[in-house]
């Protein structure tokens, strides 16, 4: 696709947790916990803005009529998280980190921080809103010769951690709520999927250069705001993998192109719009073998049919890989009601509905098979009516274009409808927290200690630690630069530390090992043991794998469980001598290959328990004596 011709405009929102000691508006510890003390049950409702308006996204969540269960933990939650106590003053450590980030992004820092409330009633905040504070405006970074503008930088409280969700309730844990979060919003200056990935990557590097941001899955999230010519602005949330960004953008552009194509066909073929008219086909399908339909009827529910004149074939119109126009309709139904989805004529016979039943449905509803279409919903009558209304509205919008909406990214790069795009009505002032003054003197003091740029850091690693340019770049990319510094300070060879933290970690990740479970403590224990001679370099890989499976274990336990105690020189001598004696005849016949043969056998016996260089030296010496005799 030619993205410039399509008029692609992309803006990013990078959300990064800050590694502060305490949360943003209370003195609870900034950490996640597993032990739950008790639970609190709540329901939330939307409120009018100062202009008397209700935010459409908040209204939609309210209509879902769900209740929320909040799990209280010991050290990472208090009455502030439960909204039973006013917030404390804003965390000054978080402000300082955010100011450093703003300076690194060339942004203009505000002279007063005013906290606002952003209405969110999906239960992710007990208050029904998220506290957010504008910290800086403007700024830029470069992607090659392209200048990418920074629109704003805000300091926010993170939401609760979602534990479980169904149509009736959501269970959240309070440990994540209130963790300081910095949001970097770029201007829509990005013009291709790959450029979006590069910009997100570079902003991530800049944030990590502070040494004050959290690492690991869930600590950084990327949202995308995207539009094309004749399309609409769509927000895509929840992208945690950097590599997924190009695919998400590619598929969203394709989705919008296909929906514009669908609009053109509907108009050209003069297809009539859908009407809010439904037919009760419960009795007609009372003896169906469809388990989906029978279960709803047995529960006392109804089966309603929405007739769609002239729309045969349009419901299976492909908009993304394995995604049809009907998939969009089903997403809307799931989001706005508690129904599980829809059944449509373009996919029948299926779901236990037979050819004969399809024919009966067409005849009963006076529709023409091959020309007209229909959609079936099943469940409680009022919910079915609401679903029909949602479907009719979404179908009829297909004649207008593409709705502005918020969507959620999935691992395959496709997206699903989540809610309408929020409006200005969701924001209003926070009255419990006084403004925080930022003076020019404060900014200049922080400016004196801001971290090196990426380019300067690469030069520093090369000059101070003798790393080659590629390894230095990989170390910066790895997010482990701060651990590297600590490890080298205790006496580990820089090249070994860097190789483990970059190439070995990447290898483990490619092998399906969840390296996000590894902590600074694990790495430090391993490298201290290596420096002290308690393990060999070859033992590092199996110990890392052990720590992934047993994160609470110690290095001593790992060494014992894996039987990786380092062998003495005398023990290695004995092993080599025994192997030479056992392979006497073979070695005599293959003198030219004797070293390789012995090394292979010895290393298979001592790998992880002896240094390969030392083993090589011993094998050479022993073979020299053996062959000379």
Secondary structure, 3 states (H helix, E strand, C coil): CCCCCCCCEEEEEEEEEECCCECCCCCCECCCCCCCCEEEEECCCCCCCCCCCCCHHHHHHHHCCCEEEEEECCCCCCCCCCCCCCCCCCCHHHHHHHHHHHHHCCCEECCEECEEEEECCCCCCCCCEEEEEEEEECCEEEECCEEEEEEEEEEEECCCEEEEECCCEEEEECCCCCCEEEEEEECCCECCHHHHHHHHHHHHHHHHCCCCECCCCCCEEEEEEEECCCCCCEEEEEECCHHHHHHHHHHHHHHHHHHHHHHHHHHHCCCCCCCCCEEECCCCCCCCCCHHHHHHHHCCCEEEEEEECCCCCCCCCEEECCEEHHHHHHHHHHHHCCCCCCEEHHHCCECCECHHHHHHHHHHCCCCECCEEEEEEEECHHHHHHHHHHHHHHHHHCCCCCCCEEEEECCCCCEEEEEECCCHHHEEECCCCCCEECCHHHHHHHHCCCCCCHHHHHHHHHHHHCCCHHHHHHHHHCCCHHHHHHHHHCCCCHHHHHHHHHHHHHHHHHCCCCHHHCCHHHHHHHHHHHHCCCCCCCHHHHHHHHHHHCCCCCHHHHHHHHCCCCCCHHHHHHHHHHHHHHCHHHHHHCHHHHHHHHHHHHHHHHECCECHHHHHHHHHHHHHHHHHC
